[in-house]
Amino acid sequence: MNVPPTVDTVSVIGTGYLGIVQAAVLAEQGLRVLALDRDPERVDTLARGILPIAEPGLEEVFTIARESGRLTFTTDHADLAPAQVHLLCVGTPQSADGHATDTSSVFGAALALAPHLRPEAIVVGRSTVPVGTAAAVQAALSAAAGRDVAVVWSPEFVRQGCAVADTQRPSRLVYGVGRACPTTLAMVDEVFAPQLAAGTPRIVVDHATAELAKQAANAFLATKVSFVNAVAEVCERSGADVKALSAALGLDPRIGHQFLSAGLGFGGGCLPKDLNGFLARAQECGADSAAALLHEVAQVNQRARTDVVDLAVEMVGGSVQGRRVAVLGAAFKPGTDDVRESPALRVAVELQALGADVMVHDPLALDNARRAQPSLRYAETVESACWGSDLTLHLTDWPEFQAIDPVDLGRLVRRRCLIDGRHTLSSERWSAAGWSYRAFGRPLAATALDAEREALVPELRTWSTA
């Protein structure tokens, strides 16, 4: 009987958002983890115990892993030779044209690893890649290594703001294999033994299906967000209330409330990139219907931001030129300092381009926002952001913003005008404090039903994305 070797050492190649969480969790669970990154500065920072990202729960797990001695960092691929399993967690950004996925780092990492593979070692891809990539990586890696190297593609399904919990207790584990080999599967099972022991479903498929499992999942979630924002356009023009409509739709168990909250749409480093990558691959494959649908999903997402900008112009009398605008939120979602493809920052930039004096506040993402959009002005507190403002925009749904006292804040602003870009503040509470409350897709008379509806469907107060 062919007994697979016991896996006690793994490598994690790439210490970006995915890689550092993956490495910390695996080391905290008991594996020896050799983490590699090409950036010497990042490796030095991590080796000194400094995390480059903010993610709930990560600091605690990272500290345990590092202090145990099981987590080490390197820039040298030769240092990865002891590992039996190598996890590819490198970035796959959009290509220079802004559409297709750039997989050059995936192939580069695989080829750099080839000379240092143990005879029994396997490679597990965790990065999000277009369909067809895994088979090409396996062919290139096997040619470089001079032997048949087993490659399993197991895409991650973590959400920013929940990445540690999603890595420790994933919703599913998908193994994409070129051919089903019991030894290879057993080795991957050893890496994810705690997750499997906790009851995580495991599905074994071919490479292509595994690759599509991630991109199709994110494309579906993006479609759901864009659908409700398309409905918000109809509501805005017909006098219907998209928040009430979402509550009614979400009570259907076939639909559900998650990702069915109208607002600024989706952002971050996953959904926009994966949607565009899937769209580009669909076009390459000649899947015209899929490409047309995905294109419109992306267009609706962009229009959601334009709709809020137009609403802002309307609320201040037709022009924001010279108006003081307070923007509450810079991160693309609460619980993270990530501002990649942030709808909040995009709205802030567009208002500034129209002549507004924009002041941005975020509880966690100010440093990243300053680097991404240095032309904007930033405030360390809600109060300083809103001082003397003609218009206040709620654009990232942080709990801190939910806790704002609209009466107290009203004493600081020039005009009590509020746009709730996330549809999660209590319109009844803000209106009672003398604020003109608007949210795209909601009629002015909709506020009276808010308290009753939110008591019935508390899930509506939570909006999450992948």
FENWOSUL-V295201 format. One record per residue. N is the residue number from 0. SS is DSSP state (h for helix, s for strand, l for the rest). PHI is phi in radians with two decimals (999 if undefined). NEAR is the number of other ideal C-beta (glycine too) atoms within 8 Angstrom. Layout:
n=N ss=SS phi=PHI near=NEAR
n=N ss=SS phi=PHI near=NEAR
This chain:
n=0 ss=l phi=999 near=2
n=1 ss=l phi=-1.48 near=5
n=2 ss=l phi=-1.69 near=4
n=3 ss=l phi=-1.19 near=10
n=4 ss=l phi=-1.19 near=7
n=5 ss=l phi=-1.27 near=5
n=6 ss=l phi=-1.55 near=11
n=7 ss=l phi=-2.10 near=6
n=8 ss=s phi=-2.34 near=11
n=9 ss=s phi=-2.25 near=15
n=10 ss=s phi=-1.95 near=14
n=11 ss=s phi=-2.14 near=15
n=12 ss=s phi=-1.76 near=13
n=13 ss=l phi=1.86 near=15
n=14 ss=l phi=-2.06 near=15
n=15 ss=l phi=-1.36 near=9
n=16 ss=h phi=-1.00 near=11
n=17 ss=h phi=-1.19 near=13
n=18 ss=h phi=-1.14 near=16
n=19 ss=h phi=-1.20 near=16
n=20 ss=h phi=-1.17 near=14
n=21 ss=h phi=-1.06 near=14
n=22 ss=h phi=-1.11 near=15
n=23 ss=h phi=-1.12 near=15
n=24 ss=h phi=-1.16 near=13
n=25 ss=h phi=-1.12 near=12
n=26 ss=h phi=-1.21 near=15
n=27 ss=h phi=-1.11 near=10
n=28 ss=l phi=-1.41 near=8
n=29 ss=l phi=2.14 near=5
n=30 ss=l phi=-1.43 near=12
n=31 ss=s phi=-1.40 near=9
n=32 ss=s phi=-2.13 near=15
n=33 ss=s phi=-1.84 near=14
n=34 ss=s phi=-1.78 near=15
n=35 ss=s phi=-2.08 near=17
n=36 ss=l phi=-2.52 near=12
n=37 ss=l phi=-1.32 near=4
n=38 ss=l phi=-1.54 near=7
n=39 ss=h phi=-1.05 near=6
n=40 ss=h phi=-1.13 near=6
n=41 ss=h phi=-1.15 near=10
n=42 ss=h phi=-1.07 near=14
n=43 ss=h phi=-1.11 near=8
n=44 ss=h phi=-1.09 near=9
n=45 ss=h phi=-1.15 near=15
n=46 ss=h phi=-1.09 near=8
n=47 ss=l phi=-1.54 near=6
n=48 ss=l phi=1.49 near=8
n=49 ss=l phi=-1.83 near=6
n=50 ss=l phi=-1.48 near=11
n=51 ss=l phi=-1.51 near=8
n=52 ss=l phi=-2.30 near=10
n=53 ss=l phi=-1.82 near=7
n=54 ss=s phi=-2.67 near=14
n=55 ss=l phi=-0.93 near=7
n=56 ss=l phi=1.49 near=8
n=57 ss=h phi=-1.23 near=15
n=58 ss=h phi=-1.05 near=7
n=59 ss=h phi=-1.14 near=7
n=60 ss=h phi=-1.15 near=12
n=61 ss=h phi=-1.08 near=13
n=62 ss=h phi=-1.12 near=9
n=63 ss=h phi=-1.06 near=9
n=64 ss=h phi=-1.10 near=15
n=65 ss=h phi=-1.21 near=10
n=66 ss=h phi=-1.22 near=6
n=67 ss=l phi=-1.28 near=9
n=68 ss=l phi=1.46 near=5
n=69 ss=l phi=-1.50 near=10
n=70 ss=s phi=-2.02 near=13
n=71 ss=s phi=-2.26 near=9
n=72 ss=s phi=-2.21 near=10
n=73 ss=s phi=-2.70 near=10
n=74 ss=l phi=-1.94 near=8
n=75 ss=l phi=-1.84 near=6
n=76 ss=h phi=-1.06 near=9
n=77 ss=h phi=-1.09 near=6
n=78 ss=h phi=-1.22 near=8
n=79 ss=h phi=-1.55 near=14
n=80 ss=l phi=-0.97 near=8
n=81 ss=l phi=-1.20 near=7
n=82 ss=l phi=-1.26 near=12
n=83 ss=l phi=-1.55 near=12
n=84 ss=s phi=-2.27 near=15
n=85 ss=s phi=-2.03 near=14
n=86 ss=s phi=-1.80 near=14
n=87 ss=s phi=-1.49 near=14
n=88 ss=l phi=-2.17 near=14
n=89 ss=l phi=-1.36 near=13
n=90 ss=l phi=-1.27 near=7
n=91 ss=l phi=-2.26 near=13
n=92 ss=l phi=-1.26 near=7
n=93 ss=s phi=-1.20 near=10
n=94 ss=l phi=-1.20 near=9
n=95 ss=l phi=-1.02 near=4
n=96 ss=l phi=-1.41 near=5
n=97 ss=l phi=1.45 near=6
n=98 ss=l phi=-2.16 near=9
n=99 ss=l phi=-1.13 near=12
n=100 ss=s phi=-1.48 near=15
n=101 ss=l phi=-1.54 near=10
n=102 ss=l phi=-1.80 near=10
n=103 ss=h phi=-1.07 near=6
n=104 ss=h phi=-1.20 near=11
n=105 ss=h phi=-1.13 near=15
n=106 ss=h phi=-1.17 near=11
n=107 ss=h phi=-1.08 near=9
n=108 ss=h phi=-1.15 near=12
n=109 ss=h phi=-1.13 near=14
n=110 ss=h phi=-1.21 near=10
n=111 ss=h phi=-1.19 near=7
n=112 ss=h phi=-1.36 near=15
n=113 ss=h phi=-0.85 near=11
n=114 ss=l phi=-1.20 near=7
n=115 ss=l phi=-1.97 near=8
n=116 ss=l phi=-1.39 near=12
n=117 ss=l phi=-1.20 near=8
n=118 ss=l phi=-0.98 near=5
n=119 ss=l phi=-1.65 near=7
n=120 ss=l phi=-1.18 near=11
n=121 ss=s phi=-2.19 near=14
n=122 ss=s phi=-2.06 near=16
n=123 ss=s phi=-2.08 near=14
n=124 ss=s phi=-1.45 near=17
n=125 ss=l phi=-1.96 near=11
n=126 ss=l phi=-1.19 near=13
n=127 ss=l phi=-1.46 near=13
n=128 ss=l phi=-2.35 near=13
n=129 ss=l phi=-1.20 near=13
n=130 ss=l phi=-1.04 near=9
n=131 ss=l phi=1.82 near=9
n=132 ss=h phi=-1.22 near=13
n=133 ss=h phi=-1.04 near=16
n=134 ss=h phi=-1.11 near=10
n=135 ss=h phi=-1.20 near=9
n=136 ss=h phi=-1.11 near=14
n=137 ss=h phi=-1.08 near=13
n=138 ss=h phi=-1.14 near=8
n=139 ss=h phi=-1.16 near=11
n=140 ss=h phi=-1.17 near=15
n=141 ss=h phi=-1.12 near=10
n=142 ss=h phi=-1.13 near=7
n=143 ss=h phi=-1.23 near=10
n=144 ss=h phi=-1.46 near=10
n=145 ss=l phi=1.30 near=4
n=146 ss=l phi=-2.76 near=6
n=147 ss=l phi=-1.34 near=4
n=148 ss=l phi=-1.76 near=13
n=149 ss=l phi=-1.31 near=11
n=150 ss=s phi=-2.13 near=14
n=151 ss=s phi=-1.96 near=14
n=152 ss=s phi=-1.79 near=15
n=153 ss=l phi=-2.20 near=13
n=154 ss=l phi=-1.10 near=14
n=155 ss=l phi=-1.48 near=12
n=156 ss=l phi=-2.27 near=11
n=157 ss=l phi=-1.50 near=11
n=158 ss=l phi=-1.89 near=10
n=159 ss=l phi=-1.12 near=16
n=160 ss=l phi=1.62 near=11
n=161 ss=l phi=-2.35 near=11
n=162 ss=h phi=-1.12 near=14
n=163 ss=h phi=-1.16 near=14
n=164 ss=h phi=-1.08 near=8
n=165 ss=h phi=-1.22 near=13
n=166 ss=h phi=-1.36 near=11
n=167 ss=h phi=-1.28 near=10
n=168 ss=l phi=-2.36 near=7
n=169 ss=l phi=-1.18 near=12
n=170 ss=l phi=-1.22 near=6
n=171 ss=s phi=-2.88 near=9
n=172 ss=s phi=-2.07 near=12
n=173 ss=s phi=-1.96 near=12
n=174 ss=s phi=-1.91 near=14
n=175 ss=s phi=-1.73 near=17
n=176 ss=s phi=-2.19 near=15
n=177 ss=l phi=-1.22 near=9
n=178 ss=l phi=-2.64 near=4
n=179 ss=l phi=-1.31 near=6
n=180 ss=l phi=-2.05 near=8
n=181 ss=h phi=-0.97 near=8
n=182 ss=h phi=-1.13 near=8
n=183 ss=h phi=-1.08 near=11
n=184 ss=h phi=-1.10 near=13
n=185 ss=h phi=-1.12 near=9
n=186 ss=h phi=-1.18 near=14
n=187 ss=h phi=-1.14 near=14
n=188 ss=h phi=-1.03 near=10
n=189 ss=h phi=-1.14 near=11
n=190 ss=h phi=-1.08 near=13
n=191 ss=l phi=-1.83 near=10
n=192 ss=h phi=-0.99 near=8
n=193 ss=h phi=-1.07 near=8
n=194 ss=h phi=-1.18 near=11
n=195 ss=h phi=-1.16 near=11
n=196 ss=h phi=-1.12 near=6
n=197 ss=l phi=-1.45 near=7
n=198 ss=l phi=1.72 near=5
n=199 ss=l phi=-1.10 near=12
n=200 ss=s phi=-1.09 near=7
n=201 ss=s phi=-2.23 near=10
n=202 ss=s phi=-2.25 near=8
n=203 ss=s phi=-1.85 near=7
n=204 ss=s phi=-2.38 near=10
n=205 ss=s phi=-1.43 near=8
n=206 ss=h phi=-0.95 near=13
n=207 ss=h phi=-1.09 near=11
n=208 ss=h phi=-1.15 near=9
n=209 ss=h phi=-1.11 near=16
n=210 ss=h phi=-1.09 near=17
n=211 ss=h phi=-1.23 near=9
n=212 ss=h phi=-1.02 near=12
n=213 ss=h phi=-1.38 near=14
n=214 ss=h phi=-1.14 near=15
n=215 ss=h phi=-1.18 near=9
n=216 ss=h phi=-1.09 near=10
n=217 ss=h phi=-1.20 near=15
n=218 ss=h phi=-1.14 near=13
n=219 ss=h phi=-1.15 near=8
n=220 ss=h phi=-1.10 near=13
n=221 ss=h phi=-1.08 near=16
n=222 ss=h phi=-1.11 near=11
n=223 ss=h phi=-1.14 near=10
n=224 ss=h phi=-1.11 near=14
n=225 ss=h phi=-1.19 near=16
n=226 ss=h phi=-1.05 near=9
n=227 ss=h phi=-1.20 near=15
n=228 ss=h phi=-1.30 near=16
n=229 ss=h phi=-1.17 near=9
n=230 ss=h phi=-1.12 near=12
n=231 ss=h phi=-1.06 near=14
n=232 ss=h phi=-1.08 near=11
n=233 ss=h phi=-1.14 near=9
n=234 ss=h phi=-1.10 near=15
n=235 ss=h phi=-1.05 near=11
n=236 ss=h phi=-1.60 near=5
n=237 ss=h phi=-1.95 near=6
n=238 ss=l phi=1.53 near=4
n=239 ss=l phi=-1.39 near=10
n=240 ss=l phi=-1.97 near=11
n=241 ss=h phi=-1.16 near=16
n=242 ss=h phi=-1.20 near=15
n=243 ss=h phi=-1.14 near=11
n=244 ss=h phi=-1.12 near=11
n=245 ss=h phi=-1.08 near=14
n=246 ss=h phi=-1.08 near=13
n=247 ss=h phi=-1.18 near=7
n=248 ss=h phi=-1.12 near=10
n=249 ss=h phi=-1.17 near=13
n=250 ss=l phi=-1.26 near=7
n=251 ss=l phi=-1.30 near=7
n=252 ss=l phi=-1.08 near=5
n=253 ss=l phi=-1.32 near=4
n=254 ss=l phi=-1.92 near=7
n=255 ss=l phi=1.35 near=8
n=256 ss=l phi=-1.50 near=10
n=257 ss=l phi=-1.09 near=6
n=258 ss=l phi=1.13 near=10
n=259 ss=l phi=-2.08 near=11
n=260 ss=l phi=-1.91 near=12
n=261 ss=l phi=-1.18 near=14
n=262 ss=l phi=2.84 near=12
n=263 ss=l phi=-1.43 near=12
n=264 ss=l phi=1.59 near=13
n=265 ss=l phi=-1.70 near=13
n=266 ss=l phi=-2.58 near=14
n=267 ss=l phi=1.57 near=16
n=268 ss=l phi=-1.59 near=8
n=269 ss=l phi=-1.99 near=11
n=270 ss=h phi=-1.02 near=14
n=271 ss=h phi=-1.09 near=13
n=272 ss=h phi=-1.13 near=14
n=273 ss=h phi=-1.18 near=14
n=274 ss=h phi=-1.10 near=14
n=275 ss=h phi=-1.17 near=14
n=276 ss=h phi=-1.13 near=16
n=277 ss=h phi=-1.13 near=15
n=278 ss=h phi=-1.07 near=13
n=279 ss=h phi=-1.09 near=12
n=280 ss=h phi=-1.20 near=14
n=281 ss=h phi=-1.09 near=12
n=282 ss=h phi=-1.13 near=10
n=283 ss=h phi=-1.10 near=7
n=284 ss=h phi=-1.43 near=6
n=285 ss=l phi=1.37 near=5
n=286 ss=l phi=-1.50 near=8
n=287 ss=h phi=-1.15 near=8
n=288 ss=h phi=-1.12 near=6
n=289 ss=h phi=-1.09 near=9
n=290 ss=h phi=-1.10 near=11
n=291 ss=h phi=-1.12 near=8
n=292 ss=h phi=-1.10 near=9
n=293 ss=h phi=-1.13 near=14
n=294 ss=h phi=-1.08 near=9
n=295 ss=h phi=-1.22 near=9
n=296 ss=h phi=-1.01 near=13
n=297 ss=h phi=-1.13 near=14
n=298 ss=h phi=-1.15 near=8
n=299 ss=h phi=-1.07 near=13
n=300 ss=h phi=-1.09 near=15
n=301 ss=h phi=-1.21 near=9
n=302 ss=h phi=-1.16 near=10
n=303 ss=h phi=-1.06 near=17
n=304 ss=h phi=-1.29 near=14
n=305 ss=h phi=-1.08 near=9
n=306 ss=h phi=-1.06 near=12
n=307 ss=h phi=-1.22 near=15
n=308 ss=h phi=-1.06 near=12
n=309 ss=h phi=-1.08 near=8
n=310 ss=h phi=-1.15 near=11
n=311 ss=h phi=-1.11 near=16
n=312 ss=h phi=-1.06 near=11
n=313 ss=h phi=-1.09 near=7
n=314 ss=h phi=-1.19 near=11
n=315 ss=l phi=-1.80 near=13
n=316 ss=l phi=1.66 near=4
n=317 ss=l phi=1.93 near=5
n=318 ss=l phi=-2.73 near=9
n=319 ss=l phi=-1.71 near=13
n=320 ss=l phi=-0.97 near=7
n=321 ss=l phi=1.35 near=6
n=322 ss=l phi=-1.39 near=12
n=323 ss=s phi=-1.54 near=11
n=324 ss=s phi=-2.08 near=17
n=325 ss=s phi=-1.69 near=13
n=326 ss=s phi=-1.96 near=16
n=327 ss=s phi=-1.69 near=15
n=328 ss=l phi=2.19 near=16
n=329 ss=l phi=-2.29 near=17
n=330 ss=l phi=-1.12 near=18
n=331 ss=l phi=-1.26 near=15
n=332 ss=l phi=-2.76 near=15
n=333 ss=l phi=-1.22 near=9
n=334 ss=l phi=1.56 near=8
n=335 ss=s phi=-2.57 near=15
n=336 ss=l phi=-1.79 near=10
n=337 ss=l phi=-1.40 near=15
n=338 ss=l phi=-1.99 near=12
n=339 ss=l phi=-1.09 near=8
n=340 ss=l phi=0.88 near=10
n=341 ss=l phi=-1.25 near=17
n=342 ss=h phi=-1.07 near=15
n=343 ss=h phi=-1.09 near=17
n=344 ss=h phi=-1.15 near=14
n=345 ss=h phi=-1.10 near=11
n=346 ss=h phi=-1.11 near=17
n=347 ss=h phi=-1.04 near=16
n=348 ss=h phi=-1.13 near=11
n=349 ss=h phi=-1.16 near=11
n=350 ss=h phi=-1.19 near=14
n=351 ss=h phi=-1.10 near=11
n=352 ss=h phi=-1.11 near=6
n=353 ss=l phi=-1.51 near=11
n=354 ss=l phi=1.83 near=9
n=355 ss=l phi=-1.33 near=13
n=356 ss=s phi=-1.62 near=8
n=357 ss=s phi=-1.74 near=11
n=358 ss=s phi=-2.15 near=15
n=359 ss=s phi=-1.94 near=17
n=360 ss=s phi=-2.27 near=17
n=361 ss=l phi=-2.56 near=14
n=362 ss=l phi=-1.13 near=6
n=363 ss=l phi=-2.32 near=8
n=364 ss=l phi=-1.82 near=14
n=365 ss=h phi=-1.10 near=12
n=366 ss=h phi=-1.08 near=7
n=367 ss=h phi=-1.16 near=12
n=368 ss=h phi=-1.14 near=17
n=369 ss=h phi=-1.06 near=10
n=370 ss=h phi=-1.20 near=6
n=371 ss=h phi=-1.34 near=9
n=372 ss=l phi=-2.37 near=9
n=373 ss=l phi=-1.17 near=6
n=374 ss=l phi=-1.33 near=5
n=375 ss=l phi=-1.36 near=13
n=376 ss=s phi=-1.75 near=7
n=377 ss=s phi=-2.28 near=11
n=378 ss=l phi=-2.20 near=10
n=379 ss=l phi=-1.41 near=6
n=380 ss=l phi=-2.34 near=7
n=381 ss=h phi=-1.06 near=12
n=382 ss=h phi=-1.09 near=8
n=383 ss=h phi=-1.23 near=10
n=384 ss=h phi=-1.18 near=14
n=385 ss=h phi=-1.64 near=14
n=386 ss=l phi=-0.99 near=8
n=387 ss=l phi=1.25 near=7
n=388 ss=l phi=-1.36 near=14
n=389 ss=l phi=-1.57 near=10
n=390 ss=s phi=-2.69 near=16
n=391 ss=s phi=-2.06 near=13
n=392 ss=s phi=-2.02 near=15
n=393 ss=s phi=-1.71 near=15
n=394 ss=l phi=-2.12 near=14
n=395 ss=l phi=-2.30 near=16
n=396 ss=l phi=-1.49 near=11
n=397 ss=l phi=-1.33 near=12
n=398 ss=h phi=-1.01 near=6
n=399 ss=h phi=-1.04 near=8
n=400 ss=h phi=-1.35 near=13
n=401 ss=h phi=-1.10 near=10
n=402 ss=l phi=-1.49 near=6
n=403 ss=l phi=-1.08 near=9
n=404 ss=l phi=-1.52 near=6
n=405 ss=h phi=-1.13 near=12
n=406 ss=h phi=-1.21 near=7
n=407 ss=h phi=-1.09 near=8
n=408 ss=h phi=-1.15 near=13
n=409 ss=h phi=-1.08 near=11
n=410 ss=l phi=-1.32 near=6
n=411 ss=l phi=-1.70 near=9
n=412 ss=l phi=-1.56 near=14
n=413 ss=l phi=-1.37 near=6
n=414 ss=l phi=-2.31 near=8
n=415 ss=l phi=-1.51 near=9
n=416 ss=s phi=-2.11 near=12
n=417 ss=s phi=-2.27 near=15
n=418 ss=s phi=-1.94 near=15
n=419 ss=s phi=-1.63 near=13
n=420 ss=l phi=-1.29 near=16
n=421 ss=l phi=-2.01 near=13
n=422 ss=l phi=1.00 near=12
n=423 ss=l phi=-2.15 near=11
n=424 ss=l phi=-1.37 near=12
n=425 ss=l phi=-1.37 near=8
n=426 ss=h phi=-1.10 near=13
n=427 ss=h phi=-1.10 near=10
n=428 ss=h phi=-1.18 near=9
n=429 ss=h phi=-1.24 near=13
n=430 ss=h phi=-1.14 near=11
n=431 ss=h phi=-1.11 near=7
n=432 ss=l phi=-1.55 near=10
n=433 ss=l phi=1.59 near=6
n=434 ss=l phi=-1.57 near=11
n=435 ss=s phi=-1.43 near=8
n=436 ss=s phi=-1.79 near=11
n=437 ss=s phi=-2.36 near=12
n=438 ss=l phi=-2.53 near=13
n=439 ss=l phi=-1.06 near=15
n=440 ss=l phi=1.62 near=15
n=441 ss=l phi=-2.21 near=14
n=442 ss=l phi=-1.24 near=8
n=443 ss=h phi=-1.08 near=6
n=444 ss=h phi=-1.59 near=5
n=445 ss=h phi=-1.45 near=12
n=446 ss=h phi=-1.19 near=10
n=447 ss=h phi=-1.12 near=6
n=448 ss=h phi=-1.57 near=9
n=449 ss=h phi=-1.04 near=12
n=450 ss=h phi=-1.07 near=8
n=451 ss=h phi=-1.13 near=7
n=452 ss=h phi=-1.19 near=12
n=453 ss=h phi=-1.21 near=11
n=454 ss=h phi=-1.20 near=6
n=455 ss=h phi=-1.30 near=6
n=456 ss=l phi=-2.24 near=10
n=457 ss=h phi=-1.12 near=6
n=458 ss=h phi=-1.08 near=8
n=459 ss=h phi=-1.16 near=14
n=460 ss=h phi=-1.47 near=7
n=461 ss=l phi=-2.07 near=5
n=462 ss=l phi=-2.18 near=10
n=463 ss=l phi=-2.26 near=9
n=464 ss=l phi=-2.41 near=15
n=465 ss=l phi=-1.34 near=10
